[in-house]
Amino acid sequence: MVQGPVEPTAQTNESQVVEQTVLLYAAGKKIYARSIAGRFNNWRWAFVFLTQALYYLTPWITWNGRPAVLFDLEARRFYILDLTLVPQDFIYLTALLLLSAFGLFLFTAVAGRLFCGYACPQTVYTSIFMQIERWIEGDRHVRIRRDKEWSLGQRLPRKLLKWAVWAAIALWTGFTFAGYFTPIRELAAGVVGAGISLGFWQWFWMLFYSFFTMMQAGFMREQVCKYMCPYARFQSAMFDRDTLIVSYDTGRGEPRGKRAKTEDHKAHGKGDCIDCGVCVEVCPTGIDIRDGLQYECIGCGLCADACNSIMDKMHYPRGLVRYTSINALEKNYTAAEVKRHFFRPRVILYSTLLLIISAAVLTSLLLRTPLKVNVIRDRGALAREIEGAFIENTYRLQINNTGNTPHVFVIKPLGSKGLENLQALGDTKVDIAGGAVKTAIISVQLPIDQANALRKGSHPIQIEVNSLDDPDLRVSEKAVFFTLQ
């Protein structure tokens, strides 16, 4: 709130100061969203069941004796079915982020905030919590009446029951979240105290994510979408005039007004909108779609379901509120014309980039070798002479078997012209279990007469690591061999 002087008027002179109060924000207003049945609401609940089935069940699925999906941060390994990713596979995280970004861009360019309305965790959990609220406290008008008329003693038991159910869901959600980073059966045993002790961070993330879910879906709700989510702020940059968005057909609906069902509203100059306000009552963010496109709209389509139900009762055609584009409304496109404007440059560009990145990632995963080798030279000495017969360099190899099968690996050096007779001593044969890492130290020697024939300094070589039982499992890493003369 800001107070300050106003401009002098005919009734005031310059010596007079009139204070004016200006509100910098609007007071918060609780939204009592009404339940509604319809096609878009059915789609929303289908996505709620699909996403939550995947989220809650995935950590319990086992694969080859371990969780099918496990992000083991302590061991620095991500397990996804037969795929094991290590820090060197960071490129795949980059690819995943790119796919997510371009997928979001594509969906937004085609049909607005589809992700927000149907698959965003904030939307999904808010839908679940609101449904529980309706079951316990009643639908919109019942909740409003009870909050106004009932005493605290009458309201408190219902609210405590509601909060208890919310808390149970939030705690189970936090427990499941932690189950993606710690095997969930071990986590469950630790929670119930069955001989396994959980660490501080496991408890922290379980409780933090539970609190996070409870606050955002139970109490903050639309405030997250309206004020905290950055997507709401830049979504319009991905819209164009052919983007399908939830829209009110002003030409058909205006002028709005109440009327009897049997009234010939066309004869009285009225549009199809009867100004019932049901579209506003069902909106989870509390906006009026009849005011045009607003950044608070999450594209859930519940207002379209509500309006269609009213149109059915009035025996008017459906679609006064519907998914359509600005051009379709202004130019009266037919359904065929709307589809024809679907394939436009930005949609084709996003689709092409998605296909290219997806193809590159799949090809890389199919051709990926489940063996990582890191070669580090001995920094204590570049090279040394052994018994006047050899020049020797020492290397430390970190061998990471990212597959699920144990292998015996053989290490040998390979050189170009003048370095053909390299030989290795030390840990030249290493047995590594599936998903394990071992360090091997080898000494690479070259006969001194051949070394003397080379120029002094470094010479590129290759250190090859290959499996005895799987010839295709082979990695060759670059290294350098130093000579003394």
C-alpha positions in Angstrom: 0.0 0.0 0.0 1.3 3.4 -1.0 0.0 6.8 0.2 0.8 10.1 -1.6 -0.5 13.4 -2.8 -3.0 13.8 -5.7 -3.0 16.6 -8.3 -4.8 19.8 -7.3 -8.3 20.2 -8.5 -10.8 23.0 -8.7 -11.8 22.3 -5.2 -8.3 22.2 -3.8 -5.4 24.6 -4.0 -1.7 23.9 -4.2 -1.3 24.4 -0.4 -3.7 21.5 0.3 -2.5 17.9 0.2 -5.0 15.1 -0.3 -3.8 11.6 0.6 -4.8 8.7 -1.6 -4.4 5.0 -0.9 -3.2 2.7 -3.7 -3.2 -1.0 -3.2 -0.2 -2.7 -4.8 -1.8 -6.2 -4.5 -5.2 -7.7 -4.4 -6.3 -9.5 -1.2 -6.3 -13.2 -1.5 -9.7 -14.8 -2.1 -10.4 -18.5 -1.3 -11.5 -20.4 -4.3 -14.3 -23.0 -3.9 -14.0 -25.0 -7.1 -17.2 -26.8 -8.1 -17.1 -30.4 -9.4 -18.2 -31.0 -12.9 -18.5 -34.0 -15.2 -17.5 -34.1 -18.8 -15.0 -35.1 -21.4 -12.1 -32.9 -20.3 -12.7 -33.8 -16.7 -12.5 -37.5 -17.6 -9.2 -36.9 -19.4 -7.8 -35.1 -16.4 -8.7 -38.0 -14.1 -7.3 -40.5 -16.6 -4.0 -38.7 -16.5 -4.2 -38.6 -12.7 -4.5 -42.3 -12.5 -1.9 -43.0 -15.1 0.8 -40.6 -13.7 0.2 -41.8 -10.1 0.2 -45.5 -11.0 3.6 -45.0 -12.6 4.9 -42.9 -9.8 3.8 -45.1 -6.8 4.3 -48.5 -8.4 7.6 -48.1 -10.2 9.9 -48.2 -7.1 8.4 -51.5 -6.1 9.2 -53.3 -9.4 12.4 -55.4 -9.3 14.7 -56.2 -12.2 17.5 -58.7 -12.0 17.4 -58.7 -8.2 17.4 -54.9 -7.8 14.9 -52.1 -8.2 13.9 -51.5 -11.9 14.5 -47.8 -11.4 17.0 -46.6 -8.8 19.0 -43.4 -8.7 21.8 -44.4 -6.4 23.6 -41.1 -5.7 26.0 -42.6 -3.1 27.3 -45.1 -5.7 26.9 -42.6 -8.5 24.8 -44.9 -10.6 21.4 -44.6 -12.2 19.7 -47.9 -12.9 16.8 -48.0 -15.4 15.9 -51.7 -16.2 19.1 -53.1 -17.9 20.6 -49.7 -18.4 23.2 -48.4 -16.0 24.3 -44.8 -16.2 27.4 -43.4 -14.6 28.6 -39.7 -14.3 30.4 -40.0 -17.6 26.9 -40.5 -19.2 25.9 -37.0 -18.2 25.2 -36.3 -21.9 22.0 -38.4 -21.6 20.7 -36.0 -18.9 21.3 -33.1 -21.3 19.4 -35.0 -24.0 16.5 -35.7 -21.6 16.3 -32.0 -20.7 16.3 -31.1 -24.4 13.6 -33.6 -25.2 11.5 -32.3 -22.3 11.9 -28.7 -23.4 11.1 -29.2 -27.0 8.2 -31.5 -26.1 6.8 -28.8 -23.9 7.3 -26.2 -26.7 5.5 -28.5 -29.2 2.5 -29.2 -26.9 2.2 -25.5 -26.1 2.4 -24.4 -29.7 -0.2 -26.9 -30.7 -2.7 -26.7 -27.8 -1.6 -24.3 -25.2 -0.9 -25.4 -21.6 -1.7 -29.1 -22.0 1.0 -30.1 -19.6 -0.3 -27.7 -16.9 -3.9 -28.8 -17.3 -3.4 -32.6 -17.3 0.1 -33.8 -16.3 1.8 -31.2 -14.1 2.3 -32.6 -10.6 0.9 -29.5 -9.1 -2.3 -30.0 -11.1 -2.5 -33.7 -10.4 -2.1 -33.5 -6.6 -4.4 -30.5 -6.4 -7.1 -32.5 -8.2 -6.6 -35.3 -5.7 -6.7 -33.1 -2.7 -9.7 -31.1 -3.9 -11.6 -34.4 -4.5 -10.9 -35.5 -1.0 -12.1 -32.1 0.2 -15.4 -32.6 -1.7 -15.9 -36.1 -0.3 -15.4 -34.9 3.3 -16.7 -31.3 3.3 -19.2 -31.3 0.4 -19.2 -29.6 -3.0 -18.8 -25.9 -3.6 -22.0 -24.4 -2.2 -22.0 -26.8 0.8 -18.5 -25.8 1.7 -19.2 -22.1 1.3 -22.3 -22.4 3.5 -20.5 -24.4 6.2 -17.6 -22.1 6.3 -19.9 -19.1 6.8 -22.5 -20.6 9.2 -21.0 -23.4 11.1 -19.2 -22.9 14.4 -15.6 -24.0 14.8 -16.7 -26.9 16.9 -18.9 -28.1 14.0 -16.3 -27.5 11.3 -13.2 -28.6 13.0 -13.8 -32.4 13.0 -14.4 -32.4 9.2 -11.3 -30.3 8.6 -9.1 -32.4 10.9 -10.3 -35.5 9.0 -9.5 -33.8 5.7 -6.1 -32.7 6.8 -5.3 -36.2 8.2 -6.1 -37.8 4.8 -4.1 -35.1 3.0 -1.2 -35.7 5.4 -1.4 -39.5 4.8 -1.2 -39.0 1.0 1.6 -36.5 1.3 3.6 -38.8 3.6 3.2 -41.7 1.2 4.2 -39.4 -1.7 7.4 -38.3 0.2 8.2 -41.9 1.1 7.8 -43.0 -2.6 10.0 -40.1 -3.7 12.8 -41.2 -1.4 12.2 -44.8 -2.8 13.7 -43.7 -6.1 17.0 -43.0 -4.4 17.1 -45.8 -1.8 15.7 -49.3 -2.5 12.1 -48.9 -1.3 11.9 -52.2 0.6 15.0 -51.2 2.6 13.4 -47.8 3.1 10.2 -49.3 4.4 12.1 -51.5 6.8 13.9 -48.5 8.1 10.7 -46.4 8.5 9.1 -49.2 10.6 12.3 -49.8 12.5 12.9 -53.4 11.3 16.6 -53.4 12.1 17.6 -50.9 9.4 18.7 -47.4 10.4 18.0 -44.6 7.9 20.3 -41.7 7.5 19.6 -38.0 8.1 19.2 -37.2 4.4 16.7 -40.0 3.8 14.5 -38.7 6.6 15.0 -35.1 5.4 13.9 -35.7 1.9 10.9 -37.9 2.8 9.6 -35.3 5.2 10.5 -32.3 3.1 8.8 -33.7 0.0 5.7 -34.7 2.1 5.5 -31.1 3.5 6.1 -29.7 0.0 3.2 -31.8 -1.4 0.9 -30.9 1.6 1.4 -27.2 1.3 1.3 -26.8 -2.5 -1.6 -29.1 -3.2 -3.6 -28.6 0.0 -3.2 -24.9 0.8 -1.4 -22.9 -1.9 -3.0 -24.5 -4.9 -3.7 -21.9 -7.6 -1.2 -19.5 -6.0 1.6 -21.8 -7.3 0.3 -21.6 -10.8 -0.4 -17.8 -10.7 2.6 -16.5 -8.8 5.3 -19.2 -8.5 5.4 -21.1 -11.8 7.6 -19.4 -14.4 5.9 -21.2 -17.2 2.8 -19.0 -16.8 4.9 -16.0 -17.5 6.5 -17.0 -20.8 3.9 -19.3 -22.2 2.6 -16.6 -24.6 5.9 -16.5 -26.4 5.1 -20.0 -27.7 1.5 -19.2 -28.7 0.5 -18.0 -32.1 -2.9 -17.2 -33.6 -3.4 -20.9 -34.6 -2.7 -22.3 -31.2 -5.6 -24.2 -29.8 -6.6 -22.7 -26.4 -9.7 -22.8 -24.2 -11.7 -19.9 -25.6 -15.1 -18.2 -25.2 -16.9 -17.6 -28.5 -17.7 -13.9 -28.0 -19.5 -13.6 -31.3 -21.9 -16.3 -30.4 -22.3 -15.7 -26.7 -22.7 -11.9 -26.5 -24.6 -10.0 -25.4 -25.0 -12.4 -22.5 -28.0 -12.4 -20.2 -30.3 -14.5 -18.1 -33.5 -15.8 -19.7 -36.1 -18.5 -19.4 -35.4 -21.8 -21.1 -38.4 -21.3 -23.5 -37.4 -17.8 -24.4 -36.5 -16.9 -28.0 -33.3 -15.2 -27.0 -32.3 -14.4 -30.6 -35.5 -12.4 -31.0 -34.5 -10.4 -28.0 -31.0 -9.7 -29.3 -29.2 -12.0 -26.7 -26.4 -14.3 -27.3 -26.2 -17.9 -26.2 -24.4 -17.1 -22.8 -27.0 -17.1 -20.1 -24.5 -15.6 -17.6 -24.9 -18.4 -15.1 -21.3 -18.2 -13.9 -20.8 -22.0 -13.8 -17.7 -21.7 -15.9 -16.1 -19.5 -13.2 -17.3 -21.8 -10.4 -15.5 -24.8 -11.8 -12.2 -23.0 -12.6 -9.4 -24.2 -10.3 -7.7 -20.8 -10.6 -10.8 -18.8 -10.3 -10.8 -16.9 -13.6 -13.6 -16.0 -15.9 -12.8 -17.4 -19.4 -15.2 -14.9 -20.9 -12.6 -12.2 -20.2 -10.3 -13.7 -22.9 -7.0 -15.4 -22.6 -5.3 -15.0 -19.2 -2.0 -16.2 -18.0 -3.7 -17.8 -15.0 -5.6 -20.2 -17.3 -4.0 -23.7 -17.1 -6.0 -25.1 -20.0 -7.8 -27.8 -18.1 -11.0 -27.4 -20.1 -13.3 -27.7 -17.1 -15.1 -24.5 -18.1 -15.8 -26.1 -21.5 -17.4 -29.1 -19.7 -19.4 -26.7 -17.5 -20.6 -24.6 -20.4 -21.5 -27.7 -22.4 -23.7 -29.0 -19.6 -25.6 -25.7 -19.5 -25.9 -25.6 -23.3 -27.4 -29.1 -23.1 -30.0 -28.0 -20.5 -30.9 -24.9 -22.6 -31.0 -27.1 -25.8 -28.4 -24.8 -27.4 -25.5 -26.2 -29.5 -22.3 -27.1 -27.6 -19.0 -25.3 -28.0 -19.7 -21.9 -26.7 -16.5 -22.5 -24.7 -14.1 -24.8 -26.5 -10.6 -25.6 -27.6 -10.1 -23.4 -30.6 -7.7 -20.8 -32.0 -7.9 -17.0 -32.3 -7.9 -17.2 -36.1 -10.7 -19.8 -36.0 -12.9 -17.5 -33.9 -12.2 -14.4 -35.9 -12.3 -16.0 -39.3 -15.0 -18.6 -38.6 -12.8 -21.6 -39.6 -14.5 -24.9 -40.1 -13.1 -28.0 -38.4 -11.3 -28.9 -41.6 -9.7 -25.5 -41.8 -8.5 -25.7 -38.1 -6.8 -29.0 -38.9 -5.2 -27.6 -42.0 -3.6 -24.8 -39.9 -2.2 -27.4 -37.5 1.0 -28.0 -39.5 2.7 -24.7 -39.5 6.5 -23.8 -39.4 7.0 -23.8 -35.6 5.1 -27.1 -35.1 7.2 -28.7 -37.9 10.4 -27.3 -36.4 9.7 -28.5 -32.9 8.6 -32.0 -34.2 11.7 -32.3 -36.4 14.0 -31.4 -33.5 12.3 -33.9 -31.3 12.7 -36.6 -33.8 16.3 -35.8 -34.5 17.2 -35.7 -30.7 15.2 -38.9 -30.0 16.8 -40.8 -32.9 20.3 -39.7 -31.8 19.7 -40.7 -28.1 18.2 -44.1 -29.1 21.1 -44.8 -31.5 23.6 -43.8 -28.9 22.0 -46.1 -26.3 21.9 -49.0 -28.7 25.6 -48.6 -29.6 26.7 -47.8 -26.1 29.4 -50.0 -24.7 28.8 -50.9 -21.0 32.4 -50.3 -20.2 34.1 -47.1 -19.0 37.9 -46.7 -18.7 39.8 -43.8 -17.3 43.6 -43.7 -17.8 45.7 -41.6 -15.5 49.5 -41.5 -15.8 51.8 -41.9 -12.8 52.6 -38.3 -11.9 55.6 -39.3 -9.8 57.8 -40.0 -12.8 57.3 -39.4 -16.5 59.6 -42.3 -17.5 62.3 -44.4 -16.0 65.0 -46.8 -17.2 64.7 -50.4 -16.0 68.0 -52.4 -15.7 69.4 -50.7 -18.8 67.0 -52.7 -21.0 63.6 -51.0 -21.0 62.0 -47.6 -20.7 59.0 -47.8 -18.5 55.8 -45.6 -18.0 53.3 -46.4 -15.3 49.5 -45.9 -15.6 46.5 -46.2 -13.3 43.3 -47.4 -15.0 39.9 -47.0 -13.4 37.7 -49.7 -15.1 33.9 -49.4 -14.7 31.8 -52.3 -15.7 28.4 -50.6 -16.1 26.7 -53.8 -17.3 25.0 -56.4 -15.1 27.2 -59.3 -16.1 30.7 -60.0 -14.6 33.6 -60.0 -17.0 37.3 -60.7 -17.1 39.1 -57.9 -18.8 42.6 -58.0 -20.4 44.7 -54.8 -20.7 47.3 -54.3 -23.4 49.1 -51.3 -24.8 49.1 -50.5 -28.6 51.6 -48.2 -30.3 52.2 -46.9 -33.8 55.4 -47.1 -35.8 58.4 -47.4 -33.5 56.2 -48.5 -30.6 55.2 -51.9 -31.9 56.9 -53.9 -29.1 55.2 -52.3 -26.1 54.5 -54.8 -23.3 52.5 -54.4 -20.1 53.2 -55.7 -16.6 51.1 -55.6 -13.5 47.3 -55.9 -13.4 46.9 -56.9 -17.0 44.0 -59.2 -16.2 41.1 -57.9 -14.0 37.9 -59.7 -12.9 35.1 -57.2 -12.4 31.6 -58.0 -11.2 28.6 -56.4 -12.9 28.1 -52.8 -11.8 31.5 -52.7 -10.1 34.5 -50.5 -10.5 38.2 -51.6 -10.1 41.5 -49.9 -10.3 44.3 -51.5 -12.2 48.0 -50.4 -12.2 50.1 -51.4 -15.2 53.7 -50.6 -16.2 54.2 -50.3 -20.0 57.8 -51.1 -21.2 59.6 -50.5 -24.5 63.1 -51.9 -25.3 65.6 -49.2 -24.7 67.2 -49.5 -28.2 63.8 -48.8 -29.8 63.2 -46.0 -27.4 66.5 -44.4 -28.2 65.5 -44.5 -31.9 62.6 -42.2 -31.1 62.7 -38.5 -30.5 62.8 -37.4 -26.9 59.4 -36.5 -25.4 55.9 -37.9 -25.6 54.4 -40.3 -28.1 50.7 -41.2 -28.5 49.7 -44.7 -27.7 46.4 -46.6 -27.0 45.6 -48.7 -24.0 43.0 -51.3 -24.9 40.7 -53.0 -22.4 38.7 -55.9 -23.7 36.6 -58.8 -22.3 37.8 -62.4 -22.6 34.3 -63.8 -22.8 32.8 -61.0 -25.0 35.0 -59.8 -27.9 32.6 -57.0 -28.7 33.1 -55.5 -25.3 36.2 -53.5 -26.0 37.3 -49.9 -25.1 40.5 -48.2 -26.3 41.7 -45.0 -24.5 44.3 -42.5 -25.6 47.5 -42.2 -23.5 51.1 -40.9 -24.0 54.4 -42.8 -23.6 57.5 -40.7 -22.6 61.0 -41.5 -23.7 64.2 -40.3 -21.9 66.3 -39.4 -25.0 
